[in-house]
Amino acid sequence: MKIAEGALEAKNQKRQRRPDMVAHLLRERIVDAALKPGDRIPHDWLLPEAVKVSRGTLREALKVLEFQGLITTRSGPGGGVFVSAVKPAEAIRLLDNLFLFRQPSISDIYALRKQLEPELAAAVAGQLSDAGFRALQACIRLYEDEPKTAEEEYQQRLAELDFHEELARHCPNPLLAFTCSFLLSLLREMTVCRSIYKEPNPALRETGLHYQVRLLRAIRSGDGELARMIMRGHMMEAEKYMLERAAVRGAPEEPPGAE
């Protein structure tokens, strides 16, 4: 078994381009040296002879790392190659592209949202700063008034998603926050969801406000269990509505090519 695994690993390594291999080597050196964003990468790491490749291959490897968001290059006095931190929004855009041609279904997304967003709400309860609380209130104010046009109603629906995005920004668990933000991004990108959000539905705004005002009160009071319960109910209602509207529009529950 170990021999087979070793052969498979060797085969995968052969398929890997040399610039990718060098990029991986440099990434490992950054990790091993505990370099932090803003730290300069030692010059002797970036010499072709140090990584035993040509200057052209090394340049390509650095481009790979720059594309991945792990390094940045500065020219002029004090310039060089520096460690950079990957921004969550950039990582989410790359993941969006991963699902561009094989989009998950609404059920797929809500299967996760129903599990994760209640935990998100519970994690934030009692942890929210005054500034964070005001930011969530500002999202609600964008859709507390009756919309005057269809476009304004559509923007209000997006503001409801912004409320959940803002909640994720204040979550102390970075993995939970990132995953919830990614699911929100998928909803924004899906054609069927955009169409549903553009449908006029005055009652929906009232339902959203009802849940989110109650949720803010629970979060403010530090009642994590109540916040979890309110968010779970909110997600279940949201899923029910989205699936019903998708069915009316004739949108398939499973994307093309799905099994």
N, C-alpha and C positions, 0 to 999 in steps of 0.2 A: 504493500500500500504506500509506504513512504517513498519507494522507488518511483511509483507511478506519479505521486504528487510532485516529486522532484523533477521528473521529466516534463510534466505539465508546466511547472514554473519556468523551466529552462526554455520551453517552447514559447511561452508568453513573453519572456525577456527578448527572444530573438525577433519577435514581431514588433517590439517597441523601438521607435526611432531613437537614434543616438542623442539628438537634442532633448528628447523627453527623458532619457536616462540621466543625462547631465543635470537637467532641471530637478529631477527627483533627488539626485545626490546633493545638490546645493540646498534644496529644501531640508534634507536631513541634517545637513551641517548647521543650518540656521536653528533648527530645533535643538540639536545637541549642545550648541553653544549658548542656548537660552537667550538669543537675540530678541529684542522687542521692537515694535513699530517705531520707526525713527532712527534706529541704530544703523550705522554704516556697515556694510558688508566688507570684511577685510580684503584689501586689494589682492593679496596673494592667493585668495580663493578664486579670483577671476582671471588668473593667468592660464592660457591654454595648456601649458605643461603641467599645471597643478591638477587638472582633470583629464589630462592625456587625450585631448581632442584638438581639432584644428580651430583656428580663431573664428572661422565662419560657423562651425557647429556650436561654439560657445555663445556667439551672438544670438543664434536661434534659440538656444536654451534660455537665455536671459529674456528673450521675447516671450517665450512660453510662460515664464514666471511672472512677467509683467502683465500678460493677458489674464493670468489667474488672480492678479491683484496682490501677489505676495511681495513684489518689489516695485520700486519706483526709481527712475534715473533722473538725476539733476546735473545740469551742465554748469560751467563757469566756476568761479572761485568757491571752494567749499563743496563742490559737486561730487558726484560718485553714485554708487548704487546703494540704496537704502531699503531696509525692511519696511513693508507696508502692511496694513491691516485690511483684510477683505471686509467691505461694507455689506451688511445683511441685505440691503436692497439690491446690490449687484449680484449677490449669490442667488437671490430669489429670481432675478431676471434670467439667469442661466438655467435654473430649474424650470421656469416657465417654458423655455425653449425645449427642454427635454420632453415635455408633454404636449408640445405644439401640434404634432401630427397624430397623437394618440391620447386624446384628452380623456381624463377620468369622467365618470358620470356624476350627476348631482348626488346620487346615492353614495357613491364612493367618497365624495367630499364630506357629506354630512355624517357618514359613519364615523369619521374622525372628529369632526367638529362637535358632535354630541358627546364624545368622550373627553376631548381636550379643553374645550372652552369652559365647561363648568369648573375644571381644575384651574384654569387660568383665572377665572373670577375669584375662586377661593384663595389662590396664591396672592392676589393683589389686596384682598380684604385686610384692612388694618395696616397696610404697608404704604398706602397712597399718600403722597405729600399734598400740601395745599395747592401747589402748582399743578400737579397731576390731576387733582380733582377738578380744578378750574378748566383744564384742557378737555376733560370728558364732558363737562357741562357745556363748553363751547361747541362741541360736536352736536349735542342735543339741540342747542339753540338754532342750529342751521335748519332743523326740520320740525320745530315745534309750532310754526305758523302754517296756516293753510297755503299750499302752493297756488300761484296765480296762473301758471302756464304748465304745459306738459314737460317742457325742458326743466323748469324749476322743480317739478315733482321728481324727475329723473335724478337731478343733482341731490335732492334730499335722500333718495334711496342710496346713493353713493356715500352720503354723509353718515348714514347708518352703519355702513361698512367701516367708515373712518373711526367710528366710536369703538368698534372691536379692535381696530388696528392700534388706536391710542391706548387701549387697555393692555395690549400685548407689550407696548413700549415700557410699561411700568412693572412688568412681571419679573420677579427676582430669578426665575428659572429661565436661562437664555435658550435652552433647547425647546422648551414649551412655547416660549414667545415666538421663536423663529418659525416653528411648525405651524402655529396658528396664523401668523402673518402670511406664510406661503399658501395656506388654504384660502385665505381671503384674496390673495393675488390670482389664484386659479379661478375663483368665482368672477372676479372682475374681467378676466380674459375670455371666458367662455361665451360664445355667441348666443347660445340659448339663454344664459343668465342675463346678458345685456338686454335681450329682447323682453324678458320678463320684467326687468327693472324699469323698462320704459312704459310698461302697461299702467294706465291710470288705476289707482286703487286707494282712495282716501282712507278707508278703514285700516289699511295696512300700516299707515303712518301712526295711527292712534295705538295700534297693538304694539308696535315697536317702542313707542314712547312709554307705554305702560310698563313694559318689561324693564326698560333701561333706567327709568326713574326709580323703580323699586330696587334695581340692582345697585345703583349708586348709593342709595340709603344703606343697603346691607354692607357694601364695601366701606362706606364712611364709618359705620358703627363697628367694623371689624368682625362681623359675623360671617365667617367663611362658609359655614354649612348652609346658611340661608342664601348667600351669594351663589353657591354651587347649585342649589335647588332652583333658584330663579333662572339662572343661565341654562340649565338643562331643559326647563320648560320652554324657554325662548328658542333654543335650538330645535326642539321637537316641532314647535309650531312653524318655524321657518322652513324646516325640511318638508313638512306636510304641504305648505303653500307652494314651495318651489316645484315639488313633484307634481302637484295638481296642475299648475300652470304649464309645466313642460308637457304633460299628457294632453292638455287642451290644444297646445301648439303642435302636437304630433311629433315632438322631439323624442328620439329613441333614448331609452334609459341607458343602453350600452352604446359607446361610441363605435364607429365603423372599425372592424378588424378585431374587436374585443371578443373574448371567449366567455 
